[in-house]
Amino acid sequence: MLGFTNLDYAALAFFLTAWLGYHSALELTPAGRKSLNKVMNQYRYRWMEQMVVRENRIVDTTILASLMNGTAFFASTSLIAIGGVLALLRSTDAVLPLFADLPFGAPPTRMAWDVKVGGLAVIFVYAFFKFAWSYRLFNYMAIMVGAVPVLKESSQTEALAAARQAGAMSAVAGKHFNRGQRAFFFSLAYLGWFVSAYLFMIATAGVLVVMWRRQFLSDALDAAMRQADA
């Protein structure tokens, strides 16, 4: 009815398994504690603890503004991507003949094309919600940073407790930002489905390997670990 083959369903299942499996391995297993994201969370807490001893917090507010601007950029990009996907739905009649001429598998049906485009839209909508929520959390973090007392005006226990609360909010905001970026990366793999199910699976495996390597085997992780252990 939809015009999908068994290979299409297998490729889609592989895609979803790769995404959910990567998410689970990175965020829900002990192995994820050695990832670049987790190491950077240590720096988030260290940053807040260092902020306690600074009376002038211009540096901290500048860093916060940079984080919020980056998150807002990706949220805006998600909306643009959603608009582009909706434009694809209006161009089905013009696009289908082009893909029918490609020497990769059977030409897609109109229903199959619309379902694929709809799936891509879902990915970008998910990314937008993650980036928008991350932006909101960074706003909350900014308020919490403003509430962190200066060390000499309060007890060390009170100041560090407030700083660690702000650090925890930063870690949560970063987690949702990372999930939004993950959706962007997997959307690139999803584009392979428009060409063929084989390319879809190859692209999914490629994206998975690249993301895994960056989290666990990259030079960035080595550099962060050296500082975290110092």
N, C-alpha and C positions, 0 to 999 in steps of 0.2 A: 504493500500500500504506500509506504513512504519512499520506496525505490532504493532502499539500502540492501546491500549484500551481507552475508555472514561475516565477510572480512571487514566491512564497515563497522559492524557491531563489535567485533573483536578489537579493532583499533580504538574505538571509543572506550571500551572497557579497559584497555591497556592505559589509555590516557588518564582516565579517572583513578585507576589504581596507582599510577605513578604519582599523581598529584596528592592523593590522600596518603599514600605510603610515605612520600617525602615529608609531608606535613607532620605525620605521626612520628617518624624517625627523628625529625628535627626538634619537635616541641614536646613529645610525650615519652621519650625513651632516655635512658642514661647516656647513650651515645651523643644525644643532642647537647649535652652539657659541655662538650668539647668543641662545639661549633663556634664560628666567628661571631654569630649573633649573641651567644651567651657570654663570650669573652668581652664583647663590647658593653654588655650590661654591667659588668664589673666597673668599667670606666664611667658609666652613668652614675653609679653610686659614689665612686671616688670623686667625680666632679662635684657632686652635691656636698660631700664632706669637706672638700677644699673650699667651697664657696662660703662655708660657715666662718672662716677666719678672715674673709675679705669684707671690709666695710664698703668699699666701692665695688659695686657688682655690675659695672658696665660690660665687662667681658662676658659675664654670664647671660645678661640680657641680649647681647649680640649673638651669642651662640643659639639661644632660644629662638631669636628672630630668624636665624638662618634655617633652623630645623622646621619652623612653621612655614617659611617661604617655600622650601623644597617640597613639603607635603602638599601645600596649596597648588604648586605647579603640577604635581602628579594627579591631584583631584581634577584640576581643569583639563588635563590631558585625557583623563578618562571620559569626561563629558564630550570632548571633541571626538574621541574614538566611538562613543555611542552614536553620535550624530552621523559619523561615517558609515557605521553599520546599518543604520536606518536608511541611509541613502542607497546602500546596496540592495535593500529590499525593493526599492523603487526601480532599480535597474536590472531586475531579473531577466526580462526579455532580451535585453541587449548583451548581458553577460553569458547566458547559457550557451549560445552558439560558439562563443570563444572557447569555453571549456570543453565543448563537444568535439572540437578539432584537436584537442591535446591527445597524444598517444599514450595516455595513462588510464587504463581501465575503461569501464563503460561511462558514457556521458551521463551527468546527473539529471534527474528529473526535476521539475519545478518544485515539487513538494520537498524533495531531498535538499535542494538548494536553500529553500526557505528555512528548513529545520536547522541546517548548518549555520546559516546567518543568525538565526535566533539564538543558537548556542553561543556564538561569538558575542552577541549582545549581552547575554547573561554573564559571561566572564567579565566584560568591561563594567557592567552594573555592579557586580560584586567588588571589583577593584575600586570603583568610585566610593562605595560605602565604606570600605576599609580605609581609604585615604582620607575621606571626610571625617570619619570617626577618629582617626589618628590626629588630624588637625585639631579637632575639638579637645582631645586629651592633652595635646601640647598646650592649648589654652589653659586647661585646668592646671597643668604643671606650672605655667607661668604665675598663676595665682598662688600656688603653693610655694613657689620660690620666693615670692614677695612676702610670704608669711614666715619664712625661716629667719629666726632671730640671729643677730650678730653674737658671736661667742662671748664677747666681753660684757654683753648686756643681759646674759642669761646663763644658766648652768650648762655645762658641756653635755649632760645627758639630754636636756630639753632641746638644745640646738641640733645635736646629731640625730635625735629622733625625728625632728621636723625635716631635716635634710634627707634622711633615708626615705621618708614618705614621698618627698618630691622625686627622689631617685626611682622609687617603685613606680610612680606614675609615668616617669620617662620611659622605663622599661616596657610598660604596657603599651604606651603610644608607639614605641619602636616596634613592638611585636605586630601591631596591626598595620603599620607601615610596611613591614617586611612581607606580610601576607598580601598586601595590595601589589607590591612589586612582583611577588611570586605569580600572581594572576597575570600580570603583564608578560612575564617570561613564558608561561604556559600558553598564553594566547598566540605567541609566535609559532609554537608547535602545532596549535590547533589549525592555523592557516594551511598547514600541509594537507589537511583533510579535503580542502577545496580542490586539490589536484588529484590525490589518490590516497587510498587507505594505507598503502605501503609507505608513502612519504609521511603520512600522519604518524605512524608508529616510529619511523626513523627519526623524525623531528622531535617527537616526545622523548625518545631515549637520549638524543643529543642534548636537549635542554636539561634533562634530569642529570646527566653526567656533568655538564658545565656548572649547574647550581651546586651539586654535591661537592665538586672539586673546590669551588670558591669557599664553601663553608668549612671544609675539613682538610684541604690539602693546598691552600693558596699561600702565596707569599704574604698576603695581608694578615692571615692568621698567625704566621710565624712572627711577624713584627709585633702584633698585638700581644701574643703570648710572652714574648721576651719582656715587654714592658709590664705585663700583668704579674709576671713572676719576680720582677725586680724588687 
